[in-house]
Amino acid sequence: MMTIAAVTEFLGWASVINISILLLSTICLLTMRTTIPRIHAKLFSLEEQDLRRAYFQYLTQYKIITIVLNIVPYIALKIMA
């Protein structure tokens, strides 16, 4: 059985990793704004406008999942301890 301290530490590191992935994805999409959609459009036979919408949706959903599944439980456990 894991202790509250171990679970808190796990959620803290999981939050750091997920926020890093989110930041890296955002930076890549912003800096390669025209290159990435062009490559994906050719690979998957999609419109670039649809891909831009999909990228935004991906970033939004990833952020919400990170907050709900990592950050909020981490804060709750910190308050409990």
C-alpha positions as CSV (number, residue, x, y, z in Angstrom):
1,M,0.0,0.0,0.0
2,M,1.3,3.4,-0.9
3,T,1.4,6.3,1.6
4,I,-0.2,9.6,1.0
5,A,3.3,11.1,0.7
6,A,4.2,8.7,-2.1
7,V,1.0,9.3,-4.0
8,T,1.5,13.1,-3.6
9,E,5.1,12.8,-4.9
10,F,3.9,10.7,-7.9
11,L,1.2,13.1,-8.8
12,G,3.6,16.0,-8.5
13,W,6.1,14.5,-10.9
14,A,3.3,13.4,-13.3
15,S,2.1,17.0,-13.3
16,V,5.6,18.2,-14.2
17,I,6.0,15.7,-17.0
18,N,2.5,16.4,-18.4
19,I,2.9,20.2,-18.3
20,S,6.3,19.8,-20.0
21,I,4.7,17.8,-22.8
22,L,2.0,20.4,-23.1
23,L,4.5,23.2,-23.3
24,L,6.7,21.4,-25.8
25,S,3.7,20.6,-28.0
26,T,2.5,24.2,-27.9
27,I,5.9,25.6,-28.7
28,C,6.3,23.2,-31.6
29,L,2.9,24.0,-33.0
30,L,3.5,27.8,-32.7
31,T,7.0,27.8,-34.1
32,M,6.3,25.5,-37.0
33,R,2.8,26.9,-37.7
34,T,2.9,26.3,-41.4
35,T,5.3,23.3,-41.6
36,I,3.5,20.8,-39.4
37,P,0.0,21.2,-40.9
38,R,1.4,20.9,-44.4
39,I,3.2,17.6,-43.5
40,H,0.1,16.2,-41.8
41,A,-2.2,17.3,-44.6
42,K,-0.1,15.4,-47.1
43,L,0.2,12.3,-44.8
44,F,-3.4,12.0,-43.9
45,S,-5.1,13.7,-46.9
46,L,-6.8,16.3,-44.7
47,E,-7.3,20.1,-45.1
48,E,-4.9,22.3,-43.2
49,Q,-7.7,24.3,-41.7
50,D,-9.2,21.0,-40.2
51,L,-5.8,20.2,-38.8
52,R,-5.4,23.5,-37.1
53,R,-8.7,23.0,-35.4
54,A,-7.6,19.5,-34.4
55,Y,-4.4,20.8,-32.9
56,F,-6.3,23.4,-30.9
57,Q,-8.7,20.7,-29.7
58,Y,-5.8,18.4,-28.8
59,L,-4.1,21.1,-26.7
60,T,-7.3,22.0,-25.0
61,Q,-8.2,18.4,-24.1
62,Y,-4.7,17.6,-22.9
63,K,-4.7,20.7,-20.6
64,I,-8.1,19.8,-19.1
65,I,-7.0,16.1,-18.6
66,T,-3.7,17.3,-16.9
67,I,-5.6,19.6,-14.6
68,V,-8.3,17.2,-13.6
69,L,-6.2,14.0,-13.3
70,N,-2.9,15.4,-12.0
71,I,-3.0,18.9,-10.6
72,V,-6.3,18.8,-8.7
73,P,-5.6,15.5,-6.9
74,Y,-2.1,16.7,-6.1
75,I,-3.4,19.9,-4.5
76,A,-6.1,18.0,-2.6
77,L,-3.4,15.6,-1.2
78,K,-1.2,18.6,-0.3
79,I,-4.1,20.1,1.6
80,M,-4.8,16.8,3.4
81,A,-1.2,16.3,4.5
